[in-house]
Amino acid sequence: FFKLCRAREEITRLNVEVRHLCTTIHDEECHMLTVIQKLQVLDLHLGCELQRQHRSRAAINAMHCYRLNRIESLTGFSGV
């Protein structure tokens, strides 16, 4: 009985965490693109290097977002 109660509590926490993670990924993406754009004017080499690193990170984040979207589409997901 108690394990079932803890499992329900964990589902509630995960519903919130999935939304938080999606928001964090989105906000970081917007911030990185802004910084890269500014750096390409101020320091081209640093801007290009940051853009190169951002591409690989963005690809990984895209996989995470795909999986998070699949979680959000589950029937038990409430987002609250």
QUIZI-V563373 format. One record per run of one state. SS is the DSSP state (helix for helix, strand for strand, loop for the rest). FROM is the first residue (numbers start at 1). TO is the last residue. If there is no record, write none. Layout:
BEGIN
SS&FROM&TO ; SS&FROM&TO
END
This chain:
BEGIN
loop&1&1 ; helix&2&42 ; loop&43&43 ; helix&44&72 ; loop&73&80
END
